[in-house]
């Protein structure tokens, strides 16, 4: 996690389900449905990703694979990643997916995420460079945070290019300093 990156901080606060592998003393408050002050072994609770990741690396909890990364979601991404609303699954779908793949030792997930991003990137680039309407919220509502930033950069670049091309038709005057011709001898004296 990049300490100064707001997107990294926000993605680390996403909630994930974990199962405690051991009895956890004085953590009963994490599960309001469980009476008592301790968490029993095999208790499932929702924790922020940053905490769950740290506990999993210490061998205290086991990740429950989020529905956004289950087999049916994977099949949908494989079929056509451009129609899947990843923002609905998680605004930080790729970032969380990489962390989950590392913690669950899932070697296929990074490749799936990479292929999905490549396919979606092509569409994002094409749409951002050809979009002429002012409102693009309907399209960007299905994009992750990083994808929205890519779309906005592409859109702004084409708007700036169109503005430059329109203004380029104005006559460019020669700067006054270039118009003055001096002989070499006058300068060297």
N, C-alpha and C positions, 0 to 999 in steps of 0.2 A: 504494500500500500504506500502510495506517495503521500507523505505527510501534508504537503501544501496543496494537493489537488482536491478540489471540492467534490468532483465526481467520484474520486476514489473513496473519499470519506462517506459520501452518500451511499455508494454501493456496499460498503462495509456494514452499513446499518440495516441492510435488508434482513428480514427475519427468515430463519430456516428452522426446520424441525430436526431435533437431535434426540438420541436415546442414550441415557446415562448407563454406562457399563458397570458402575459401582455405586454403592450407597454414597450419597453426597450429604455430608453433615451441614446443618444450618442453611440449606438452600431450598427449604420447603416453600418459601415465598414465590419461587419461580413457577410453581404449579398450584394455582388457587383451588383446583378441584381436589387436591390431595391434602388431607388433614395432617397436621403435624409439622414439625420444623425441619425434618430431614426428607430428602428425596430418596426413594427406594431404587434399587437396581432395576433396570429396564423401564424406567419412567421416561415418557416422551414429553418434551417441552419445546417451546419455540424460543429461540435465542437470536440475538443479532449475529450476523455473520462473523464479525470480528472476534466475538467471544467464543462462538462455536468452533471457529477455525483454531483458536488457541487451545481450547479444551480437547479438540480432536487430535491435534499434534502431540498432546501429552498422553493420549490414550484413555481419556476419561469419558469421552462420548463417541458415538457413532452417528454419522450423517444419515438422515433419511433423504433419499433422492427426491428433490422437489418435483412436483407434477410437470413443471415447465421443461424438465429434462428427461421425462419418462419415454418409453418406447413409442407411444403414439405421437408425442411431440417431435421426436426424432424422425419418425416416418413422414410427418408433414413437412419438416425442413428438407428432407431428402427429395420429396416429390416436387415441391416448388417453394423455395424459401422466400420468394418475393411476395407471396400472398399471405404469409403468416404475420400476425400482429405481435411482434416480439415485445413491444412496449406494454402490451396487456399482460404478458407473462412476467416481465420485469424490465424496468427502464435501463437496467444494467445487465442485460441478458448475457452478453459475451464475457464480461468481467467475472460475474458470479459463476458462470459455467466453467471458466478456467480454474477457479479456486476449487469448485466442487469436483472437477475431474482430477485435480491433484490429490485431494483428500480421500476420494473414493477409489483412487487408482484406476480410473476409467480412461483407458488409452484411446478409445474411439472418439470421445466427445470433443477434444481439441480439433481433430480433423473435420468433424461435422461442423463445428462452429466456424472454422476457417472457410470451408466450402460455402456455407450459408452466407457468410459476410461477403465473399467474392461475388456471389450471384446477386445479392442485394446491392452491393456497391455499384455494379453496372447500371442497375435500374435507377438508383439514387442519382448517379452522375447524369444519366440521360434525362431524367425528369427535371433535375435542378437547372440544367443548361437549356432546356426547352420550355420551361414553365413561364407563361406570360401573364397569368392571373395574379392578382395581389394576394388572394387568400389561398394558402396551401396547407392549412391546418388539417383538412380532411386526410390528405396524404401523409403528412408528418405524424399524425396521431398513432400510426402503427410502427413508427421508427423508434429505435432506442435513442438514448441521449447522444451517444457518439454519432449515430447515423443522422440525427437531426442537425448536429453541428456540420457534418459533411454537406448535407443538403443546403443549409443556409450559406455556407461558403461558396458552393457552386452557383447558387442563385445570385448572390451578391456579385460574384465575379462576372457573370453574364450581364447583369444590370450595369455594372461599371464599364464593361466593354462596349455595350450599346450606347452609353452616354458618351464615351470617348469617341466612338465612331461617328456619332451625330455631331459633336463639337469639332471634329477633325475637318469638316467641310469649310470651316471658317478660314479666311486667308491668314496665313502666317507672315507677319512682317519681318523684315530683316532687322536685327538689332543695330542700333545706331553706331556702335563701336566697330562693327564689321564693315560698314559703309565707308569709313575713312581709310583711304589708302595712303600709306607713307612709303617713301623710298627708303631703302636700306641705309643709304648714306646719312639721311637726316636722323635716323635713330642712333647710329653709331657715333655721331659727333657730340 
